[in-house]
């Protein structure tokens, strides 16, 4: 039987780009958040990359990373992905991750609103509705760009 090779997802592609190119890491430092990632391992890797200005080899060889994270980062660093436009790929991946995060937050707020409407204080419902409105605004901005 042939081994099924999964196509890399936006999270993995984004991290591969950040691992390979320090300049790209600097560009996304204020835009990208660890919470944009769903995979806990990728969240940890993103944390190391976004919090540090160190070279990837220094991060991998530091005591801060466990062996599993080091192995994953090494695999991403040597992966043979090619991008015609790394900057465009990076911005597309960031947009996809942010949209997904906002969708997750939106669903969570809707659940909280439903629960609060059943028996919570009105102020809590109002607070959640404002949060929902803000998430809708952020989604609109992301989908327009």
N, C-alpha and C positions, 0 to 999 in steps of 0.2 A: 504493500500500500504506500502511496505517496504521502509525504508529510504535507499537511495544509499549512501554508505560510500566510499568516494574517497580514493584510495591508496595514501599514502604520496609520494610526489615527492622528487627528490634529494635535493632541497632547504630545504624542511621541515625536512627531515631525517638529513641533515647536521646540521641544527640549533639545532635539538633535541640532537644530540651528543654533540655539543658545550655547550649547556645549562647544560647538566648533568656532563660533565667532564672538569674540569678546565685545566688539563694537555693537553687535545686535543686542547683546545683554544690556549694554548701557542705554540703548534706545528704548527698551521696553521696561526699564526699571520702575518708572512712575506709572506705567499703564497696566502692567500685568500683576495679578495677585495670586498668591498660593491657592486661594479659594477658587480660582478659575479652573483648577484641575480637579478631576473626580477620583483618579487613581491615587491612593495614599502614598505609594512609592514615588509617583511623579510629583506629588505635592512636596515631598521631602527633597527631591532633587531640585525642583524649582526654588524652594527655600534656600538651598545652598547656593544656587546660581544667582539668584536675585539679591541676596544679602552680601555677596562677596565680590570684590574686584580682583580676587586672586585668579591665577591661571587655572585651567581645568585640571592639570596634573597636580597642582598643589592641593586642590579641593579633594581629588581622588585619594591622594596620599596622606591626607590629614586624618587625625583620630576622630574627627567629628562624624564621619560617615561610617555606617556599618558595612560589612562585606557585600551584602546583597545590593546596596545602593551603589557601592564602588563598581561592582560587576555590571550593573545596568548602565551606569554612566560610561564605563569603558566601552561597552557594546555599542552604545549610541555614538560615541566619539569615532569609532572605526567603521560604522555603518556606511555603506556606499550609496547613500541617497544623493541624487544630484538635483539641483534646483536652478532653473534658468534665471529666476529672479528671487534670491533669498529674501529680500525686503518685502516683496509682494506676498510670497508664501507666508512669511512671518505675520504680516498684517492680516491675511486671510485666516490664519490659525487663531490668532488672538481674538478676532471678531467671532469666530465659531465658539471658542471657549467662553467668551464673555456672554454670548447669547445663551449658551447652555446654562451657565451659572445663573443668569437672570431668570430663565425659565424655571430652574429648580427653586430659586428664592420665591418666585411668583406663586408656584404651587404650594409651597410651605405657608406663605402668608394667607392664601385662600383657605387652607385647612384651619389656620389659627382664627381667621375671621369667622368661619362656620362654627367653630367651638365657642368663640367669644359671644356670638349672637345667641347661642343657646342658653348662656347663663353668666356671661361675664359682665363687668361693669361697662356702661356706655362709653366711658373714656377709653377703655382698651379697644373697643370696636373702632372708635374714631381714629385712634393711633394706628391701628392696623390698616384701616382704609387709606390713611395718608401714606403709609409705607407702600401699599399697593399702587397708589397713584404715582409715587416716585419711581417705582420699578417699571411701570408702564411708560413713563417719560424716558427712562434710560433705555428701555427696549426700542422705543421709537427712534431715538438718536442712533442706536446701533444699526437698526434695519434701514435707516435712510442713508447711511454712509457706505 
